[in-house]
Amino acid sequence: MPARRLGRHLVAQWTRARAALTATGPAVAVAAAPVGPVVALRDLRFRWRPDEPEVLALDQLQVARGEHLFIAGPSGSGKSTLLGLLAGVNVPQQGSVQVLGQALEGLDGAARDRFRARHIGYIFQMFNLIPYLSILDNVLLPCRFSARRRARARARSGRLVAEAHRLLAHLDLAAPDLLSRPVTALSVGQQQRVAAARALIGAPELLIADEPTSALDSDRRQAFLRLLFDECRASGSALIFVSHDTSLAGLFDRSLALGAVNQAGSATAAGRPAPAA
Amino acid sequence: MPILRLALLSLWNRRFTALLTLLSIALSVALLLGVERVRTEARASFASTISGTDLIVGARSGPIQLLLYAVFRIGNPTNNISWQSYQEIAAQPQVAWTVPLSLGDSHRGFRVLGTSLDYFEHYRYARGRALTFARGQPFADLYDAVLGAEVARALGYRLDDAIVIAHGAGDVTFARHADQPFRVAGILARTGTPVDRAVHVSLAAIEAIHIGWEGGAPMPGRTVTPDQARRMDLTPTQITAALVGLKSRIATFAMQRWINAYREEALLAVLPGVALSELWSLVAVAEQALLIVSGFVVLVGLIGMLTALLIGLDERRRELAILRSVGARPWQVLALIIGEALLLTLLGLLTGVVLLYGLLAAGTVLVEGRFGLYLELRVLSAQEWRLLTAVLAAGLLVGFIPAWRAYRMSLADGLSLRV
């Protein structure tokens, strides 16, 4: 029933907005522990609305420091929900999402936003770049929201711009005539690499990539992944890479089929529209 | 604070739409300020029509009517005052000076004012400015005329030109005092008051041209030639009104009472300032309406901005999600949109003010020539600042609508990209 679905969808949006607004808790100062997993999920249960079925039920998931984890899942298996929880945009009703030892559900919205700016790099499936910013400004965007990322980028290359150039060069985007182009003139592959540079600047401990290669052809896909791995290794970032393309799974340290571990089952009925891919 | 920079770059990215929005705000602001300025200047120019005169005296009617015909030369007096009463008022110990005014004739659409040389000495406008001669001098001969600046300009008269005065306000051939032509003896400098639109002659001249016209038209055989007139006693029997200056302003009310209670004749004395503000309150309704209309024009401009921002918002959901992903907080997304509205409004205000001054600089001469309204290039008044602040506040308020939507959207969408 499409009308019912739409109604549910709207209510779900409202509830999420409410949840994000009212989520409160002690704003604990985040001290990144030098050891321990980057991500530790426990007894996670998430639903968009109290009267709706669960979309995500994960008993346990850990990601070690520097680990490259592949999460495979068909559309509607709860991937986007999981990424939203990991990035601290949403909080679970039950269970715990710990990133770098910090329970995200214990932070209020602003603290989670701050936490994300400091410790998490995020790559979208496509259209990663802000059209009115230059390539360099797009890469430096996280440094404008986090002093820590700024400091770490400086520590690496001396100057912010130098670090951005270094990352771009490592991602095969060094040509000077390329950098002066507007971002809208870049190819999809180039855009995704700029997005990777943005996610990596300031060496965040966790990199989340939401199907970033789905718009690339298969040989470019591999090349992109190799560059991403190299950079993650160099900065010591853990990578959580979500895709429905299981042919990539072999390149990762570990892979996980979300459909299999997610006990929420019929997640597609939860009213969240399936991602465009 | 990266948000303001982002807002700026984002606006620059949509510079064509932004420019149109800015222009519509600028134009509406220029209109609002322009109306406000013309309004203030019109009021000031109105109030400065007559100054330094303590009382205006005429036949008993209404204060506004007396002011209209005596000062603005609009409409006609219901009655005249006798020369004798005028003499008696002039002889009062508190009275410093009097200026007689005699109206009724015209020259090609301009009123002819019979008066004395005291007029050029005592008439004051715009906070005490005296009349000055652009060319020539006051009338010396019986048939000398002094033209207001607008009369000379409109009719192209120069000194020593001959003019013929028509009887009454119309100008028809059979009712012209053609047998007694006048010579232009002087032309007054522009004042921006009704003085510019008057032809001034002596009271004696008014008497002279009306000899034989007692019935309203020339009686054959009773009219005189200029030479005959010069030999006659031309003391008037009545005048239309008089301006009275007192030795001390403290005596104003006493003198006014004395004149209003004058037994020999029904007279009326009014204080020019009081009558002017009474008259202005009649005009004020239209003037207020004009300001309200231009206020609505500003509102339309701001709604244009609202439309542009709201339309842009759906295209920008992706951008908002990206900002959220790098750690922008929902309130920063709100600030981004508000910032854009604020920037647009501010730039619109600035452009509007520049536009206004540009138009004023270009149009002052035209407006002064056409309407006798002098628009001074002065800095923004307190009232104009208040209007600008109100527009800015309205812009902020309008910007809050799309900003709130963006805030809600960024909370609901999170990191999911709706394309």
Interface residues (C-beta under 8 A of the other chain):
Chain A: Q13 W14 R16 A17 A20 L21 S80 L83 G84 A87 V89 N90 G109 A110 D113 R114 R116 A117 R118 Y122 F124 Q125 M126 F127 N128 L129 I130 P131 Y132 L133 D137 L141 P142 R144 F145 S146 R198 D210 P275 A276
Chain B: P2 L6 L9 S10 W12 N13 R14 R318 E319 A321 I322 L323 R324 S325 V326 G327 A328 R329 P330 R408 L411 A412 G414 L415 S416 L417 V419
